[in-house]
Amino acid sequence: MDILEGHNKFYVNDAQGNQVAEIVYVPTGDNLSIIEHTDVDPSLKGQGVGKQLVAKVVEKMRGENRKIIPLCPFAKHEFDTTREYDDIRA
């Protein structure tokens, strides 16, 4: 499964090119970003797609030296349960 990057988001398309998962973040200020929304189609449930999307945002924000505010409930849960994200959480 390929995770693609768009404008302030990462997403996954199905074989027909329809978007079936996404995570949207909003850069704010010089070194903050807010994870605003995560959505994964039920057909992908249980495959860890949401976790992979959060990890992509974390990787990108680390590269940009930004901290993350996980407003989205799913992303917040991931940050609460993944100690490796403690360093990047605002």
FENLIN-V43968 format. One record per run of one state. SS is the DSSP state (helix for helix, strand for strand, loop for the rest). FROM is the first residue (numbers start at 1). LEN is the number of residues. If there is no record, write none. Layout:
SS/FROM/LEN  SS/FROM/LEN
This chain:
loop/1/3  strand/4/3  loop/7/2  strand/9/5  loop/14/5  strand/19/10  loop/29/3  strand/32/9  loop/41/1  helix/42/3  loop/45/4  helix/49/15  loop/64/3  strand/67/4  loop/71/2  helix/73/9  loop/82/1  helix/83/6  strand/89/1  loop/90/1
